[in-house]
Amino acid sequence: MRNVNGLELLLLGHRLIRLGEDALPPSHFRQLSRGARTVVVDVFSHPGSSIKEITERTGLPQSLVSATVAKLRDAGIMATEPDPADRRRTLVAPAPGVAERGQRLAGETTVDGVLACAMGMEADEVKEIVTQLDALSRRLAPLDP
């Protein structure tokens, strides 16, 4: 078995992002702009972050992060509160229950068909790959903010 280098891993990650987007129901996360999706992923990975911290991690302009957080808050996806240590700062986290709602919605669709199409396989042939992706996902990025 050969070793995968950093560039290959990066390219695989981007390909998996695209496949994940293709597997989402059109009326949900997929309709968000790429910048908004970047903010969502960052906030789920770092709940309780300030706008400044999100801006620094994502490399997005502060004005875009602030506007995106406001829209996501109004949509019930994000929750904001003043930082108790510095009331001028806003802390951002996933809205209560949003992860569970997202998991229920995601559970309505499967990635099997998208992966099978991308790899030129039949849907039943990708079961082991889906099992391996599930194990990798649970080890690297548990969804429990």
C-alpha beads as a LAMMPS data file, in Angstrom:
LAMMPS data file: protein, C-alpha beads

145 atoms
144 bonds

1 atom types
1 bond types

-500.0 500.0 xlo xhi
-500.0 500.0 ylo yhi
-500.0 500.0 zlo zhi

Masses

1 110.0

Atoms # bond

1 1 1 0.000 0.000 0.000
2 1 1 1.429 3.397 -0.940
3 1 1 1.472 6.494 1.249
4 1 1 -0.844 9.419 0.527
5 1 1 0.893 12.786 0.540
6 1 1 -0.492 16.057 1.899
7 1 1 -1.513 17.396 -1.512
8 1 1 -3.429 14.216 -2.322
9 1 1 -5.204 14.399 1.031
10 1 1 -6.090 18.052 0.411
11 1 1 -7.464 17.264 -3.040
12 1 1 -9.418 14.307 -1.670
13 1 1 -10.902 16.564 1.006
14 1 1 -12.077 19.053 -1.600
15 1 1 -13.532 16.267 -3.746
16 1 1 -15.394 14.886 -0.716
17 1 1 -16.774 18.364 0.000
18 1 1 -18.167 18.540 -3.530
19 1 1 -19.677 15.052 -3.265
20 1 1 -21.179 15.917 0.115
21 1 1 -22.747 19.045 -1.367
22 1 1 -24.177 16.965 -4.221
23 1 1 -25.715 14.561 -1.700
24 1 1 -27.534 17.302 0.247
25 1 1 -31.180 18.068 -0.393
26 1 1 -31.268 21.175 -2.646
27 1 1 -33.391 23.168 -0.204
28 1 1 -30.946 23.079 2.685
29 1 1 -27.243 23.711 3.322
30 1 1 -26.448 23.449 -0.384
31 1 1 -28.238 26.725 -1.101
32 1 1 -25.867 28.689 1.126
33 1 1 -22.987 30.541 -0.499
34 1 1 -19.550 28.990 -0.177
35 1 1 -18.626 31.711 2.358
36 1 1 -21.721 30.959 4.437
37 1 1 -20.946 27.233 4.369
38 1 1 -17.401 28.025 5.497
39 1 1 -18.796 30.005 8.441
40 1 1 -21.213 27.189 9.356
41 1 1 -18.441 24.578 9.300
42 1 1 -16.170 26.824 11.373
43 1 1 -18.834 27.546 14.000
44 1 1 -19.743 23.851 14.313
45 1 1 -16.040 23.065 14.722
46 1 1 -15.447 25.932 17.191
47 1 1 -18.686 26.755 19.053
48 1 1 -18.545 29.837 21.259
49 1 1 -16.138 31.686 18.964
50 1 1 -16.097 35.425 18.464
51 1 1 -16.654 37.012 15.061
52 1 1 -12.968 37.979 15.071
53 1 1 -11.882 34.380 15.710
54 1 1 -14.121 33.093 12.912
55 1 1 -12.714 35.764 10.602
56 1 1 -9.134 34.811 11.459
57 1 1 -9.703 31.078 10.956
58 1 1 -11.687 31.332 7.718
59 1 1 -9.795 34.202 6.094
60 1 1 -13.141 35.776 5.153
61 1 1 -13.695 39.526 5.562
62 1 1 -15.126 40.527 8.945
63 1 1 -18.074 42.244 7.272
64 1 1 -18.989 39.016 5.431
65 1 1 -18.682 36.917 8.590
66 1 1 -20.848 39.371 10.570
67 1 1 -23.521 39.549 7.871
68 1 1 -23.518 35.769 7.430
69 1 1 -23.819 35.146 11.167
70 1 1 -26.737 37.601 11.341
71 1 1 -28.546 35.809 8.488
72 1 1 -27.866 32.385 9.991
73 1 1 -29.057 33.601 13.397
74 1 1 -32.280 34.908 11.848
75 1 1 -32.718 31.546 10.088
76 1 1 -32.372 29.696 13.403
77 1 1 -29.080 28.026 12.480
78 1 1 -26.775 30.070 14.729
79 1 1 -27.148 31.552 18.184
80 1 1 -25.303 34.660 19.320
81 1 1 -24.693 36.221 22.700
82 1 1 -22.492 38.967 24.091
83 1 1 -19.164 37.765 25.439
84 1 1 -19.460 37.977 29.253
85 1 1 -15.763 38.909 29.457
86 1 1 -16.051 41.714 26.874
87 1 1 -19.600 42.745 26.009
88 1 1 -18.388 44.432 22.802
89 1 1 -17.657 40.988 21.336
90 1 1 -20.291 38.599 20.012
91 1 1 -19.946 34.874 20.590
92 1 1 -21.418 32.506 18.008
93 1 1 -22.519 28.889 18.376
94 1 1 -24.864 26.505 16.582
95 1 1 -28.464 27.139 17.633
96 1 1 -29.779 24.611 20.148
97 1 1 -31.072 21.515 18.369
98 1 1 -29.738 22.498 14.930
99 1 1 -27.252 19.605 14.795
100 1 1 -30.018 17.097 15.530
101 1 1 -32.292 18.677 12.900
102 1 1 -29.447 18.550 10.385
103 1 1 -28.751 14.915 11.150
104 1 1 -32.456 14.064 10.689
105 1 1 -32.537 15.878 7.340
106 1 1 -29.260 14.308 6.234
107 1 1 -30.625 10.915 7.226
108 1 1 -33.334 11.317 4.591
109 1 1 -30.731 11.059 1.827
110 1 1 -27.757 8.761 1.368
111 1 1 -24.398 9.294 -0.246
112 1 1 -24.332 5.854 -1.817
113 1 1 -25.730 7.000 -5.152
114 1 1 -23.502 10.080 -5.367
115 1 1 -20.387 8.039 -4.568
116 1 1 -21.368 5.258 -6.959
117 1 1 -21.843 7.756 -9.777
118 1 1 -18.540 9.513 -9.028
119 1 1 -16.638 6.211 -8.992
120 1 1 -18.472 4.510 -11.846
121 1 1 -19.795 1.770 -9.584
122 1 1 -23.175 0.347 -8.672
123 1 1 -24.776 1.695 -5.492
124 1 1 -24.510 -1.677 -3.725
125 1 1 -20.762 -1.795 -4.491
126 1 1 -19.999 1.295 -2.392
127 1 1 -21.329 -0.070 0.930
128 1 1 -17.822 -0.854 2.266
129 1 1 -16.539 2.564 1.200
130 1 1 -19.471 4.240 2.976
131 1 1 -18.699 2.182 6.091
132 1 1 -15.062 3.319 5.972
133 1 1 -16.072 6.964 5.449
134 1 1 -18.440 6.706 8.412
135 1 1 -15.639 5.373 10.616
136 1 1 -13.265 8.103 9.424
137 1 1 -15.893 10.769 10.033
138 1 1 -16.571 9.564 13.573
139 1 1 -12.855 9.580 14.407
140 1 1 -11.985 12.957 12.838
141 1 1 -15.056 15.151 13.069
142 1 1 -17.716 14.099 15.540
143 1 1 -20.792 16.285 15.189
144 1 1 -21.543 17.094 18.810
145 1 1 -20.988 20.807 19.447

Bonds

1 1 1 2
2 1 2 3
3 1 3 4
4 1 4 5
5 1 5 6
6 1 6 7
7 1 7 8
8 1 8 9
9 1 9 10
10 1 10 11
11 1 11 12
12 1 12 13
13 1 13 14
14 1 14 15
15 1 15 16
16 1 16 17
17 1 17 18
18 1 18 19
19 1 19 20
20 1 20 21
21 1 21 22
22 1 22 23
23 1 23 24
24 1 24 25
25 1 25 26
26 1 26 27
27 1 27 28
28 1 28 29
29 1 29 30
30 1 30 31
31 1 31 32
32 1 32 33
33 1 33 34
34 1 34 35
35 1 35 36
36 1 36 37
37 1 37 38
38 1 38 39
39 1 39 40
40 1 40 41
41 1 41 42
42 1 42 43
43 1 43 44
44 1 44 45
45 1 45 46
46 1 46 47
47 1 47 48
48 1 48 49
49 1 49 50
50 1 50 51
51 1 51 52
52 1 52 53
53 1 53 54
54 1 54 55
55 1 55 56
56 1 56 57
57 1 57 58
58 1 58 59
59 1 59 60
60 1 60 61
61 1 61 62
62 1 62 63
63 1 63 64
64 1 64 65
65 1 65 66
66 1 66 67
67 1 67 68
68 1 68 69
69 1 69 70
70 1 70 71
71 1 71 72
72 1 72 73
73 1 73 74
74 1 74 75
75 1 75 76
76 1 76 77
77 1 77 78
78 1 78 79
79 1 79 80
80 1 80 81
81 1 81 82
82 1 82 83
83 1 83 84
84 1 84 85
85 1 85 86
86 1 86 87
87 1 87 88
88 1 88 89
89 1 89 90
90 1 90 91
91 1 91 92
92 1 92 93
93 1 93 94
94 1 94 95
95 1 95 96
96 1 96 97
97 1 97 98
98 1 98 99
99 1 99 100
100 1 100 101
101 1 101 102
102 1 102 103
103 1 103 104
104 1 104 105
105 1 105 106
106 1 106 107
107 1 107 108
108 1 108 109
109 1 109 110
110 1 110 111
111 1 111 112
112 1 112 113
113 1 113 114
114 1 114 115
115 1 115 116
116 1 116 117
117 1 117 118
118 1 118 119
119 1 119 120
120 1 120 121
121 1 121 122
122 1 122 123
123 1 123 124
124 1 124 125
125 1 125 126
126 1 126 127
127 1 127 128
128 1 128 129
129 1 129 130
130 1 130 131
131 1 131 132
132 1 132 133
133 1 133 134
134 1 134 135
135 1 135 136
136 1 136 137
137 1 137 138
138 1 138 139
139 1 139 140
140 1 140 141
141 1 141 142
142 1 142 143
143 1 143 144
144 1 144 145
